[in-house]
Amino acid sequence: MNEILDWLYVGSVKDAENYAALKAHHIEAVLTLAWPIKHPDITVKRVFFEDGEPIPDEVFYETLSFVRQQRRLGRKILIACSAGISRSPSIAVAVLHELEGYPLVEAFRAVIDTVHLAQPRAVTWNSVCRFYGQIVTPADVWPNPTTSHDGKPPEETQ
């Protein structure tokens, strides 16, 4: 589980199923993009879309609405997908852009720099860009092509 902001976390469904960890981080809302989960006193919303497929606009509307509502209630939120690598980081980018006003390139950079395993698939990356009518390339996020998002030369990240 990775803290993006003091109220926003990104992780896997394994993280979302770990009730003790959620309580330790004072997370009171979970947005799961994979299979359903249940906790006795944590609000859970499941919005499923296939990994490796374009993100439908309805998914953006539904996920952003849920996060906005939970944020208004002052809750910390975990966005989780199966592995915490592609879908949840992509939705977190939309959250930072939409709710926090980050420029899209900065939202991508903030999520990818924080979620070290994040590797949004091209189709999910492009879905975020399409939804906002902007083009953000990996070169925009990592202007130095000799390093990866964790600052290591590419051969060290393989």
C-alpha positions, 0 to 999 in steps of 0.5 A: 500500500502506497500513500500518495497524499495524506488521504489517498492510498494506492494498492492491491486487493491484497492490501484492501483485504488486510483489515488491520493495515487499513485500520492502522492507516485510518482508511475508512473507504476502499475503491476496489477495481477488482473483486468484491471485498467486505469489511464491517466498518469500512465503506467499500465500492466496487467498480470493475473494469478489465485489466488491459482494456480501455477504461470506459468513461462511466468508470471515470465518472463512477470512481471520481464520484465515489472518491469525491463523496468520501473525501467530502466526508473526510475519509482516507481512501484506498484505491485497489486493483488486483496487483496495484500496478496499472488500474489503481494507479491510473485511477489515482492519476485521474483523482489527483487531476480532478480533485486536487488540480494537478496538471495531468503530467504532474499527476502521472509523475506523482503517482508513478514516483510514489507507487514504485511498482506502478506500470500503467498499461498503455491502454489505461494510460491512454484512457486517462489521457483520452478522458481529459483530452490531453496527451501525456507521453512517458517522455513527458513524465520522465524527461531523462530517457536514461533513467526510469521513474525510480531514478535507476538506469533502465538496466537496473530496473529489469 
